[in-house]
Amino acid sequence: MNRPIEYIERTTGRKVVESVMGDGALRFAYETLLGRTLWPVLFGSRVLSACLGRRYDSPKSRKDIAALAAIPGCRPDEAEKPLSDYASFNAFFTRRLKPGARPVGEGLVSPADGRLMLYLGADADRPFPLKGAKRTLRSVFDGAAPSGRYDIAVVRLAPVDYHRFHFPVDCRTTDAVRIVPGKYHSVNPIALVRYPDVYADNERQIFKGRAEFGDFWLVDVGAFGVGTIVQTFTGERFEQGAEKGYFKFGGSTVIFIVPAGVLEFDADLVATSAAGFETQVRCGERIAGFPLRATQGF
């Protein structure tokens, strides 16, 4: 069960072994009988995650910043402030970046830093594979899924990643974010092997937007240690690349959902997903083009 977690580094095409913060604790919780018997206590309510959140908001947690910053992939040099200027672990974890650190590309861009997997042509009720399990869009939407077929991009954030998420396209909305309460399991692959229903069972916050190509959805998924998902946007119209919100401590996920065939996802992402691998992407990096474009009215 101790196989390394591998993903594809997009810039080079090579396989990379993921550095996992808290690897030993995750393996205890998900790969031992004792750990699994503790699931109701660990993941069944917000209490433990909220307690961790308060701990990481405390000035005493500053000592933990250096350990996270030292993990490969964290890139503390991109932070807008020196490490010594952050008042708590969560202040660093939810850090903004220096101007220009995440330039916005053309087409549809990734809403977050993370490891991306595509699932194309899913409908609301036909189970589709998501990290080794079978689930439906209806379960992700808590029963309120739209009809038709949809293309899905799952961007999984690890603790080392930049944890603010952004709008992937110029868009507008008239609906409030819908909050679906749930559990607080980890979204790390170690956990997904043993508990593959994370994306349907964990807390979700669902945003419906409209762009030139029509409607789309962004689903922000909470996870173990995420005491809060914070939506920072205001208003009804948003520029591509504008900040939408952030996750406090933990590994989290942003799911982008769009009617099937409306966008042309980049060929390298389609190929690596078909081969069963996630691809590392950066917030603002192009992930799809617009073969069909509306002319007016979004």
Phi and psi in degrees as a GROMACS rama.xvg file:
@    title "Ramachandran Plot"
@    xaxis  label "Phi"
@    yaxis  label "Psi"
@TYPE xy
-95.0875  32.3371  ASN-2
-66.0064  142.791  ARG-3
-68.1676  152.848  PRO-4
-91.1206  118.989  ILE-5
-115.787  144.632  GLU-6
-138.751  171.292  TYR-7
-97.1908  127.661  ILE-8
-81.0747  114.169  GLU-9
-63.0414  -37.5803  ARG-10
-67.8836  -26.9988  THR-11
-116.345  -19.4022  THR-12
79.4256  3.35053  GLY-13
-91.3505  157.56  ARG-14
-79.7125  137.646  LYS-15
-126.43  139.425  VAL-16
-85.2809  126.9  VAL-17
-75.4158  134.687  GLU-18
-83.4573  122.362  SER-19
-108.188  117.385  VAL-20
-72.9449  126.628  MET-21
74.6484  31.8303  GLY-22
-53.5357  -46.6162  ASP-23
-63.4172  -41.8569  GLY-24
-66.1451  -40.5162  ALA-25
-63.3293  -43.2564  LEU-26
-66.2671  -35.8991  ARG-27
-62.3832  -47.2392  PHE-28
-67.0942  -34.0445  ALA-29
-111.107  -15.2077  TYR-30
-118.135  7.92808  GLU-31
-124.557  152.028  THR-32
-62.2044  -43.6479  LEU-33
-61.7604  -44.7916  LEU-34
-59.57  -41.7365  GLY-35
-70.2624  -28.4722  ARG-36
-69.3298  -19.3789  THR-37
-90.4177  1.87862  LEU-38
-52.8074  -44.4504  TRP-39
-59.0427  -32.9652  PRO-40
-78.0598  -44.2878  VAL-41
-73.2755  -42.63  LEU-42
-123.328  -4.82707  PHE-43
-81.8441  -10.5231  GLY-44
-148.106  172.293  SER-45
-76.2857  -12.3762  ARG-46
-56.9804  -53.8099  VAL-47
-67.147  -42.2739  LEU-48
-62.3243  -39.5759  SER-49
-65.5655  -38.2348  ALA-50
-63.1963  -42.7843  CYS-51
-62.2957  -39.6552  LEU-52
-59.4548  -44.0881  GLY-53
-64.6336  -38.6163  ARG-54
-61.6886  -43.7924  ARG-55
-78.5629  -10.0985  TYR-56
-85.3492  -13.2124  ASP-57
-76.4503  144.505  SER-58
-58.0737  -24.6601  PRO-59
-64.6157  -19.8337  LYS-60
-79.9506  -4.22101  SER-61
-56.7443  -29.7954  ARG-62
-65.1552  -18.9214  LYS-63
-85.2381  -10.3906  ASP-64
-63.0185  -43.3412  ILE-65
-61.2786  -37.1013  ALA-66
-64.7759  -42.2035  ALA-67
-67.9822  -42.7779  LEU-68
-62.539  -24.91  ALA-69
-83.5095  -12.365  ALA-70
-73.0146  132.112  ILE-71
-53.4258  132.986  PRO-72
100.778  -10.2353  GLY-73
-73.7704  -37.5157  CYS-74
56.1675  59.1405  ARG-75
-62.8226  -19.6782  PRO-76
-65.7889  -17.5774  ASP-77
-83.8315  -14.84  GLU-78
-63.0606  147.491  ALA-79
-70.5796  -17.3966  GLU-80
-131.257  158.41  LYS-81
-63.5678  153.784  PRO-82
-55.9946  -35.8624  LEU-83
-67.9408  -14.3605  SER-84
-88.0574  -6.29129  ASP-85
-88.6901  128.671  TYR-86
-79.3861  -15.8725  ALA-87
-156.846  168.576  SER-88
-59.6736  -44.3338  PHE-89
-66.061  -31.0724  ASN-90
-62.2596  -38.6518  ALA-91
-74.8451  -41.2923  PHE-92
-59.9394  -37.1603  PHE-93
-97.7678  21.5561  THR-94
-56.9357  146.318  ARG-95
-83.7564  165.176  ARG-96
-108.224  165.862  LEU-97
-62.1707  147.813  LYS-98
-53.8123  134.277  PRO-99
87.0009  -4.31697  GLY-100
-67.7472  -26.6058  ALA-101
-129.594  76.9323  ARG-102
-62.1764  146.946  PRO-103
-92.3688  124.038  VAL-104
-85.0779  -171.637  GLY-105
-86.928  164.964  GLU-106
70.5898  -155.883  GLY-107
-80.971  133.78  LEU-108
-114.955  161.255  VAL-109
-65.351  135.383  SER-110
-75.9561  -10.565  PRO-111
-158.677  162.21  ALA-112
-70.5658  145.13  ASP-113
160.401  -162.655  GLY-114
-115.013  120.711  ARG-115
-102.821  137.729  LEU-116
-132.018  135.34  MET-117
-102.364  142.687  LEU-118
-132.081  111.064  TYR-119
-106.083  138.57  LEU-120
78.7348  24.9905  GLY-121
-81.2669  144.59  ALA-122
-108.875  178.41  ASP-123
-65.3978  -32.2681  ALA-124
-117.323  -11.0828  ASP-125
-85.5011  121.628  ARG-126
-59.1945  139.03  PRO-127
-126.789  152.74  PHE-128
-75.2657  133.116  PRO-129
-143.227  100.51  LEU-130
57.1635  48.0551  LYS-131
84.7817  -0.792007  GLY-132
-118.492  170.013  ALA-133
-114.736  123.37  LYS-134
-148.959  176.11  ARG-135
-123.848  160.54  THR-136
-61.0655  -33.3345  LEU-137
-60.4593  -38.3299  ARG-138
-70.3824  -37.7668  SER-139
-63.0247  -39.2729  VAL-140
-85.5052  4.70148  PHE-141
58.864  43.2573  ASP-142
90.4519  -10.628  GLY-143
-107.647  36.2075  ALA-144
-77.6163  147.159  ALA-145
-73.4118  158.375  PRO-146
-80.9711  169.038  SER-147
101.205  -174.964  GLY-148
-106.063  147.264  ARG-149
-137.17  148.722  TYR-150
-100.381  138.091  ASP-151
-126.616  129.972  ILE-152
-117.25  117.929  ALA-153
-102.952  118.392  VAL-154
-109.727  108.967  VAL-155
-96.2347  121.29  ARG-156
-93.1155  137.156  LEU-157
-101.06  161.173  ALA-158
-54.5558  -28.5764  PRO-159
-73.9624  -13.6741  VAL-160
-78.9617  160.304  ASP-161
-64.2729  126.711  TYR-162
-108.513  21.1009  HIS-163
-98.0546  146.453  ARG-164
-121.079  153.698  PHE-165
-134.065  166.115  HIS-166
-76.0669  130.038  PHE-167
-84.1221  -3.07598  PRO-168
-163.528  155.113  VAL-169
-58.957  132.507  ASP-170
-160.854  175.381  CYS-171
-140.2  165.804  ARG-172
-149.618  151.707  THR-173
-122.817  1.84422  THR-174
-105.942  144.265  ASP-175
-72.1394  151.949  ALA-176
-61.6035  131.343  VAL-177
-95.5882  125.133  ARG-178
-100.31  125.1  ILE-179
-109.939  106.894  VAL-180
-61.3382  154.909  PRO-181
-171.458  -161.95  GLY-182
-86.2049  -173.555  LYS-183
-137.421  46.3352  TYR-184
-70.2643  157.098  HIS-185
-66.4738  151.943  SER-186
-104.534  8.90395  VAL-187
-68.4539  146.438  ASN-188
-54.2558  -28.7932  PRO-189
-58.0797  -42.9732  ILE-190
-75.1746  -38.1119  ALA-191
-64.4742  -28.8617  LEU-192
-62.7621  -41.6104  VAL-193
-90.4273  -26.7271  ARG-194
-135.928  77.875  TYR-195
-78.6353  -0.654037  PRO-196
-93.4239  20.8972  ASP-197
-54.2805  -47.3154  VAL-198
-72.7242  -13.1931  TYR-199
-102.503  -17.5043  ALA-200
-108.535  -29.2812  ASP-201
-71.4483  161.95  ASN-202
-57.208  135.7  GLU-203
-127.576  147.313  ARG-204
-122.897  120.626  GLN-205
-110.76  123.539  ILE-206
-113.354  130.171  PHE-207
-107.148  126.507  LYS-208
-124.188  167.491  GLY-209
-133.255  128.782  ARG-210
-122.483  -172.605  ALA-211
-56.6534  -33.53  GLU-212
-88.0883  -1.6195  PHE-213
117.398  -156.711  GLY-214
-78.178  151.343  ASP-215
-151.495  168.504  PHE-216
-132.146  144.244  TRP-217
-118.65  125.576  LEU-218
-115.699  114.017  VAL-219
-92.3585  124.543  ASP-220
-110.459  124.011  VAL-221
-77.0112  169.575  GLY-222
-155.793  177.235  ALA-223
-55.8389  131.559  PHE-224
88.8644  -12.9965  GLY-225
-84.8391  93.0592  VAL-226
-67.4974  -24.2202  GLY-227
-152.716  137.892  THR-228
-103.772  120.425  ILE-229
-109.013  120.461  VAL-230
-93.4747  118.348  GLN-231
-101.838  -8.51476  THR-232
-73.8835  154.605  PHE-233
-137.651  159.107  THR-234
89.5524  -166.499  GLY-235
-121.631  -16.2091  GLU-236
-122.092  141.084  ARG-237
-139.198  138.372  PHE-238
-83.6812  147.226  GLU-239
-55.637  131.681  GLN-240
91.0288  -10.1773  GLY-241
-67.1601  146.789  ALA-242
-66.4788  135.237  GLU-243
-103.398  -35.5192  LYS-244
173.876  -165.591  GLY-245
-155.399  160.176  TYR-246
-103.992  135.347  PHE-247
-76.5543  -172.521  LYS-248
-52.0424  137.729  PHE-249
136.19  170.492  GLY-250
-93.6572  131.434  GLY-251
-132.985  -176.231  SER-252
-147.198  142.752  THR-253
-119.744  127.833  VAL-254
-111.438  125.574  ILE-255
-104.383  130.936  PHE-256
-130.394  131.837  ILE-257
-146.523  148.859  VAL-258
-53.1711  138.041  PRO-259
-58.4981  135.619  ALA-260
83.9078  -8.00573  GLY-261
-70.4029  -37.501  VAL-262
-110.603  154.699  LEU-263
-109.01  98.3171  GLU-264
-67.8183  144.763  PHE-265
-59.0222  140.523  ASP-266
-60.3228  -36.7298  ALA-267
-66.2414  -36.2735  ASP-268
-70.6122  -38.2826  LEU-269
-62.4199  -44.5271  VAL-270
-66.874  -45.0581  ALA-271
-68.5019  -36.0115  THR-272
-64.7443  -42.1514  SER-273
-62.4597  -29.6234  ALA-274
-83.2044  -2.32235  ALA-275
90.0247  16.3269  GLY-276
-115.684  143.976  PHE-277
-78.3964  155.529  GLU-278
-119.401  131.978  THR-279
-70.2408  127.849  GLN-280
-129.659  159.769  VAL-281
-111.651  148.157  ARG-282
-55.5619  131.755  CYS-283
90.011  -7.42942  GLY-284
-82.3251  136.105  GLU-285
-58.7613  135.561  ARG-286
-126.663  -12.7309  ILE-287
-159.083  157.631  ALA-288
-107.97  175.791  GLY-289
-113.504  82.1302  PHE-290
-69.3733  -28.2003  PRO-291
-117.455  122.382  LEU-292
-127.418  132.108  ARG-293
-72.7813  155.415  ALA-294
-97.3857  -26.7477  THR-295
-148.644  162.596  GLN-296
94.4497  3.46827  GLY-297
